[in-house]
Amino acid sequence: MHLALAANSGLIAVFTRFALFGAEWVMWVLIALSMLSIGVMFERARYFRRLRDDLGALGRTMSAKLRQGHLNEARILLRASPSPAALVALAGLAHDDDGPEARANAMQAELARVRPSLERNLSFLGTVGNNAPFVGLLGTVIGIIQSFDALKPPTGRTAAAAQAAAQAATSRVMGTIAEALVATAVGLLVAIPAVAAFNYFQRTVKGQLAQTETLTQLVLSHAHALHDRELRTHRAHLEQSSAPGTPAMAISHAPVQAQA
């Protein structure tokens, strides 16, 4: 048991010496995280601004073109749009001769390719928002450890000198604790904008995905309509060819009558 206590005390001493180096490095870490998160915010804001488009008007125009059978004009409209929803819908129209299932698979594959671009660096903002307060709290704890270490009574001094040193240490401790609390405040200042930006961009991504779902449903409804029309035409053709007295049946019976 004495060995365990010695080991623990040695480990605590190691961490205490580490804390006595100061918490200035924590502030530099927070400043670096703040600069990186601000850079990510500007990059994401510019990226989503480039994707803006009136997808409501695009969907209505594309739906009218598809109903009229103008597939090439619908493709031209989608190519002119910078939104990822247009890219996904365009991938579906590229398989207009392959049926609804092929279109759905093509659009799912294109959505899987586009989605990482929408969500890029958002996890970094979420991580900074969740952990920056704890980094600041670490700086505060290190500062408090320094403060309590400064309160240790000096050795090898007279009573008057020890009392004067204790008074000086008390005033120094109050200043150190005040500086240590700054680390927590800075951690919160770094975290709050990161969390706000993360939530805003997450809502933007959800809006882009909802608009993508709208256009994909338009493409799939057109594909199902074409497929059902082809089935009805094929069924009507079969019924007409199998009905008695049709020209096709007369032609097929003519050789039999000649042989008889």
Secondary structure per residue as TSV (DSSP state, phi and psi in degrees):
chain	resnum	aa	ss	phi	psi
A	1	M	-	360.0	-38.3
A	2	H	H	-63.3	-36.8
A	3	L	H	-65.1	-39.9
A	4	A	H	-63.7	-43.0
A	5	L	H	-64.0	-38.1
A	6	A	H	-65.7	-41.2
A	7	A	H	-64.3	-42.7
A	8	N	H	-63.9	-43.7
A	9	S	H	-64.5	-36.1
A	10	G	H	-66.0	-39.7
A	11	L	H	-66.9	-41.8
A	12	I	H	-62.7	-38.7
A	13	A	H	-63.8	-37.4
A	14	V	H	-62.9	-48.0
A	15	F	H	-66.7	-33.2
A	16	T	H	-65.1	-43.8
A	17	R	H	-62.3	-37.0
A	18	F	H	-63.2	-42.0
A	19	A	H	-66.4	-31.5
A	20	L	H	-71.7	-11.9
A	21	F	T	-66.6	-19.7
A	22	G	-	108.9	168.0
A	23	A	S	-111.1	16.1
A	24	E	H	-64.7	-33.8
A	25	W	H	-64.0	-30.0
A	26	V	H	-63.9	-40.1
A	27	M	H	-64.2	-38.9
A	28	W	H	-66.2	-38.0
A	29	V	H	-61.8	-44.0
A	30	L	H	-64.9	-39.1
A	31	I	H	-64.0	-42.2
A	32	A	H	-62.9	-43.9
A	33	L	H	-63.0	-37.7
A	34	S	H	-65.1	-44.1
A	35	M	H	-65.6	-40.8
A	36	L	H	-65.5	-42.4
A	37	S	H	-66.5	-37.3
A	38	I	H	-64.9	-39.9
A	39	G	H	-62.1	-40.6
A	40	V	H	-65.1	-39.6
A	41	M	H	-60.6	-46.7
A	42	F	H	-64.9	-40.6
A	43	E	H	-63.7	-43.9
A	44	R	H	-68.5	-37.4
A	45	A	H	-64.0	-43.0
A	46	R	H	-66.0	-38.9
A	47	Y	H	-63.8	-48.7
A	48	F	H	-70.6	-27.0
A	49	R	H	-67.1	-35.1
A	50	R	H	-69.5	-21.6
A	51	L	T	-88.1	-2.5
A	52	R	-	-66.4	136.8
A	53	D	-	-162.6	155.0
A	54	D	-	-82.6	84.6
A	55	L	H	-73.2	-21.9
A	56	G	H	-64.5	-48.4
A	57	A	H	-66.1	-38.0
A	58	L	H	-62.4	-42.0
A	59	G	H	-65.0	-40.9
A	60	R	H	-66.4	-43.4
A	61	T	H	-66.2	-42.6
A	62	M	H	-64.2	-39.7
A	63	S	H	-62.8	-40.7
A	64	A	H	-64.9	-41.3
A	65	K	H	-64.3	-39.0
A	66	L	H	-68.5	-39.1
A	67	R	H	-64.4	-32.9
A	68	Q	T	-82.1	-6.7
A	69	G	T	82.5	14.5
A	70	H	-	-92.4	75.6
A	71	L	H	-68.1	-39.3
A	72	N	H	-63.6	-39.8
A	73	E	H	-66.9	-36.4
A	74	A	H	-65.0	-39.3
A	75	R	H	-65.1	-39.3
A	76	I	H	-63.0	-40.6
A	77	L	H	-61.6	-43.2
A	78	L	H	-69.7	-37.4
A	79	R	H	-66.0	-29.4
A	80	A	H	-77.1	-12.5
A	81	S	-	-90.8	135.6
A	82	P	-	-84.4	-3.0
A	83	S	S	-76.5	148.6
A	84	P	H	-65.9	-26.1
A	85	A	H	-61.4	-38.0
A	86	A	H	-67.3	-37.3
A	87	L	H	-62.8	-41.8
A	88	V	H	-67.4	-44.3
A	89	A	H	-64.8	-35.9
A	90	L	H	-65.1	-36.2
A	91	A	H	-63.1	-33.4
A	92	G	H	-71.5	-39.5
A	93	L	H	-70.0	-20.1
A	94	A	T	-68.3	-15.2
A	95	H	T	-115.1	43.9
A	96	D	T	-69.5	-18.8
A	97	D	T	-97.8	3.4
A	98	D	S	-106.3	0.5
A	99	G	-	95.1	166.6
A	100	P	H	-61.7	-39.7
A	101	E	H	-65.1	-41.3
A	102	A	H	-64.4	-39.5
A	103	R	H	-63.1	-44.0
A	104	A	H	-62.6	-41.9
A	105	N	H	-65.2	-40.7
A	106	A	H	-63.7	-40.9
A	107	M	H	-71.5	-34.2
A	108	Q	H	-64.5	-40.8
A	109	A	H	-65.1	-41.6
A	110	E	H	-67.4	-37.2
A	111	L	H	-64.5	-39.7
A	112	A	H	-64.0	-29.5
A	113	R	H	-77.4	-35.2
A	114	V	H	-82.4	-32.3
A	115	R	H	-60.0	-41.3
A	116	P	H	-59.2	-31.3
A	117	S	H	-67.5	-34.1
A	118	L	H	-69.5	-36.1
A	119	E	T	-97.8	9.4
A	120	R	T	-62.6	133.3
A	121	N	T	67.9	1.0
A	122	L	H	-70.0	-32.4
A	123	S	H	-64.0	-32.4
A	124	F	H	-64.0	-44.6
A	125	L	H	-61.6	-41.5
A	126	G	H	-63.6	-39.4
A	127	T	H	-65.9	-43.4
A	128	V	H	-63.6	-43.4
A	129	G	H	-63.3	-33.5
A	130	N	H	-82.1	-29.8
A	131	N	H	-110.9	-16.1
A	132	A	H	-59.1	-40.4
A	133	P	H	-61.4	-34.5
A	134	F	H	-71.2	-34.4
A	135	V	H	-64.0	-43.7
A	136	G	H	-63.1	-37.7
A	137	L	H	-65.0	-34.3
A	138	L	H	-61.3	-42.2
A	139	G	H	-62.0	-37.8
A	140	T	H	-65.4	-43.1
A	141	V	H	-62.9	-41.2
A	142	I	H	-62.3	-41.1
A	143	G	H	-64.6	-37.7
A	144	I	H	-67.3	-38.2
A	145	I	H	-60.8	-42.6
A	146	Q	H	-61.3	-39.0
A	147	S	H	-64.9	-44.9
A	148	F	H	-68.6	-31.7
A	149	D	H	-66.3	-33.8
A	150	A	H	-70.4	-18.5
A	151	L	T	-83.5	-3.6
A	152	K	S	-63.2	135.9
A	153	P	-	-66.6	136.5
A	154	P	-	-70.4	152.0
A	155	T	S	-111.0	150.8
A	156	G	S	74.6	27.7
A	157	R	-	-125.9	161.1
A	158	T	-	-73.2	168.6
A	159	A	H	-63.5	-41.8
A	160	A	H	-65.5	-42.4
A	161	A	H	-67.0	-38.4
A	162	A	H	-64.9	-38.7
A	163	Q	H	-66.9	-41.6
A	164	A	H	-64.7	-40.0
A	165	A	H	-65.8	-36.5
A	166	A	H	-66.2	-40.1
A	167	Q	H	-64.8	-41.7
A	168	A	H	-64.7	-38.0
A	169	A	H	-67.0	-35.2
A	170	T	H	-64.0	-45.0
A	171	S	H	-65.7	-37.0
A	172	R	H	-67.8	-34.8
A	173	V	H	-65.0	-41.6
A	174	M	H	-61.9	-40.7
A	175	G	H	-66.4	-38.1
A	176	T	H	-66.8	-40.2
A	177	I	H	-65.2	-40.3
A	178	A	H	-61.7	-42.3
A	179	E	H	-65.9	-35.7
A	180	A	H	-66.2	-36.2
A	181	L	H	-67.8	-22.4
A	182	V	H	-61.9	-34.9
A	183	A	H	-61.3	-41.8
A	184	T	H	-64.2	-41.8
A	185	A	H	-63.1	-42.5
A	186	V	H	-65.7	-38.5
A	187	G	H	-60.2	-39.9
A	188	L	H	-68.9	-38.0
A	189	L	H	-64.7	-31.7
A	190	V	H	-75.7	-38.2
A	191	A	H	-75.3	-40.2
A	192	I	H	-61.5	-49.8
A	193	P	H	-63.6	-34.4
A	194	A	H	-65.0	-42.0
A	195	V	H	-65.9	-43.4
A	196	A	H	-62.2	-44.2
A	197	A	H	-66.3	-38.7
A	198	F	H	-60.9	-46.0
A	199	N	H	-64.6	-40.9
A	200	Y	H	-64.0	-46.5
A	201	F	H	-70.5	-30.4
A	202	Q	H	-64.5	-41.7
A	203	R	H	-64.3	-36.9
A	204	T	H	-63.7	-42.9
A	205	V	H	-62.6	-43.5
A	206	K	H	-61.8	-38.7
A	207	G	H	-64.7	-40.4
A	208	Q	H	-63.6	-40.9
A	209	L	H	-68.1	-36.5
A	210	A	H	-65.4	-41.1
A	211	Q	H	-65.4	-35.7
A	212	T	H	-63.3	-41.1
A	213	E	H	-62.8	-36.3
A	214	T	H	-63.9	-47.4
A	215	L	H	-68.6	-36.5
A	216	T	H	-65.9	-35.6
A	217	Q	H	-66.7	-35.2
A	218	L	H	-63.5	-43.6
A	219	V	H	-65.3	-42.7
A	220	L	H	-67.9	-37.7
A	221	S	H	-64.1	-38.8
A	222	H	H	-64.9	-40.6
A	223	A	H	-64.5	-42.5
A	224	H	H	-65.9	-37.2
A	225	A	H	-64.2	-43.0
A	226	L	H	-63.2	-42.1
A	227	H	H	-64.2	-43.8
A	228	D	H	-66.1	-36.4
A	229	R	H	-65.2	-41.6
A	230	E	H	-65.1	-38.3
A	231	L	H	-64.8	-42.6
A	232	R	H	-64.5	-40.5
A	233	T	H	-64.8	-42.6
A	234	H	H	-66.5	-39.2
A	235	R	H	-66.8	-41.2
A	236	A	H	-64.6	-36.9
A	237	H	H	-66.2	-41.2
A	238	L	H	-64.7	-42.0
A	239	E	H	-64.8	-37.9
A	240	Q	H	-69.4	-39.1
A	241	S	H	-73.2	-25.1
A	242	S	H	-92.7	-5.3
A	243	A	S	-75.1	140.8
A	244	P	T	-70.3	144.5
A	245	G	T	86.9	3.1
A	246	T	-	-78.5	157.7
A	247	P	H	-57.6	-34.9
A	248	A	H	-63.9	-39.1
A	249	M	H	-70.6	-36.9
A	250	A	H	-63.3	-40.8
A	251	I	H	-64.7	-39.8
A	252	S	H	-70.2	-26.5
A	253	H	H	-89.0	-15.5
A	254	A	H	-59.2	-45.1
A	255	P	H	-62.4	-33.5
A	256	V	H	-66.1	-42.4
A	257	Q	H	-66.3	-36.1
A	258	A	H	-65.6	-39.8
A	259	Q	H	-66.1	-36.8
A	260	A	-	-67.3	360.0
